[in-house]
Amino acid sequence: MSIDGPVLSREADNLKRSVMRELLRFAVDPNIISLAGGLPASEFLPLEGLRECLDAVLSRDGPRALQYSPQYPELRAWVADYMGTRGISCAPDEVFITNGNQHGLAILSRLFLDPGQPAVIEEVTFTGIHQITVGRDAAVRTAPTDLDTGVDVEAVEAAFKRHPTPRLAVLITDFHNPLGVSVAGAKRARLAALAAEYGVPLIEDDPYAPLRFRGDALPPIKAYDEAGMVFYLGSFSKMLAPALRLGWLVAREDLMPRITTIRESFDLESSTLYQRAVAEFMSRGMLEPHLQAITSAQRLRCDTMLEALEQQLTDIARWSKPDGGVFVWVSLPEQLDTTQMFQAAIQRQVAYIPGAVFSVDGSTRNAVRLNFSNVKPEAIREGVRRLSEVIRTAL
Ligand SMILES: Cc1ncc(COP(=O)(O)O)c(C=O)c1O
């Protein structure tokens, strides 16, 4: 009997390489205006600040910063304080440092979701959320998301009510990826109440909240969580730099030993050096000026994109109008297939992410996700102009 190779696990077999990451390969040609990525602007990354903090940590803390060690207490304390400013009252013991929100999603999916069990996600959502449900072979139930007010709460309740009770739900609260919308204030308390009423752990994936450039901040869903059924995920990726690979989760203290054990099975712990450097960055008061610089640049870039869409596509498209974050979602006429249109766009030297990538059933074929954070205003105008030509030719 011939053997072709090792037999793969069901998880490895189910998981597909992210289409989005494949498409991003096309966008590296410097002549292509890429509205495809989700990266923070390279020119605003806190290079000098982090260099100073890394230097200080290495000089002062020496080998301790390079050792295996428990989660850095000062960083957990900073996160607990920061969460307090956002309306979540939690102790440092309820904060767990992760390697970013994707890591938090992976840990919590291992904590709650047995293979084949039901999970509730938004009909259109971040590909990393699809990956954790597909990876766990989940029976996925979906809720639609309104482009002005966020997820449809009645649909969430209907999905929670169905037997058997879902093992988890994942929602994106502020400046949704890919839709750009935030969950309306009035819906947030209701979602926390539904998680408690039906006993469904609700994972609140919220990496973009610090990137608000307009309007008043709203308390997260977790701020209304009296039953300990909401699990908050925050990230330093968008707030500071993705390459730090650091984030946090806020969870009830009684689950911390389980969370710690599951995490240890993946990768033991987060980098002590980077945890200390980030804590140093915060203690030197560097966060606020940094956030001010990136959000004011992003407001300008977002407004430039909204104006360009208004000039180029107002007769045939509708789009979200974000108050923060990095994405605009553009819905185009029904007959358009933006996955098929992608090659023509690359030839015209503009890139986007086709909408079908984000939906469970591929039904959002007539939409695109556009990024404004990592493109200069002039290039945004030109990129939208090229996109409009490609769309009109395809129509
Ligand atoms: C909604 C959402 N969740 C999670 C992530 C993963 O972020 P991190 O870099 O913190 O792992 C992203 C990254 O783009 C995202 O958009």
The ligand as an SDF file (V2000), in Angstrom:
LIG
                    3D

 16 16  0  0  0  0  0  0  0  0999 V2000
  -12.1480   42.5670   13.6740 C   0  0  0  0  0  0  0  0  0  0  0  0
  -10.7520   42.0840   13.8480 C   0  0  0  0  0  0  0  0  0  0  0  0
  -10.4780   41.2350   14.8390 N   0  0  0  0  0  0  0  0  0  0  0  0
   -9.2260   40.7750   15.0550 C   0  0  0  0  0  0  0  0  0  0  0  0
   -8.1760   41.1620   14.2470 C   0  0  0  0  0  0  0  0  0  0  0  0
   -6.8110   40.6090   14.5380 C   0  0  0  0  0  0  0  0  0  0  0  0
   -6.0720   41.5830   15.1690 O   0  0  0  0  0  0  0  0  0  0  0  0
   -4.7180   41.3350   15.9820 P   0  0  0  0  0  0  0  0  0  0  0  0
   -3.6230   41.9310   15.1720 O   0  0  0  0  0  0  0  0  0  0  0  0
   -4.9430   42.0290   17.2760 O   0  0  0  0  0  0  0  0  0  0  0  0
   -4.5590   39.8530   16.1460 O   0  0  0  0  0  0  0  0  0  0  0  0
   -8.4000   42.0560   13.1920 C   0  0  0  0  0  0  0  0  0  0  0  0
   -7.2840   42.4540   12.3160 C   0  0  0  0  0  0  0  0  0  0  0  0
   -7.4270   43.0170   11.2720 O   0  0  0  0  0  0  0  0  0  0  0  0
   -9.7270   42.5260   12.9890 C   0  0  0  0  0  0  0  0  0  0  0  0
  -10.0160   43.3800   12.0030 O   0  0  0  0  0  0  0  0  0  0  0  0
  1  2  1  0
  2  3  1  0
  2 15  2  0
  3  4  2  0
  4  5  1  0
  5  6  1  0
  5 12  2  0
  6  7  1  0
  7  8  1  0
  8  9  2  0
  8 10  1  0
  8 11  1  0
 12 13  1  0
 12 15  1  0
 13 14  2  0
 15 16  1  0
M  END
$$$$
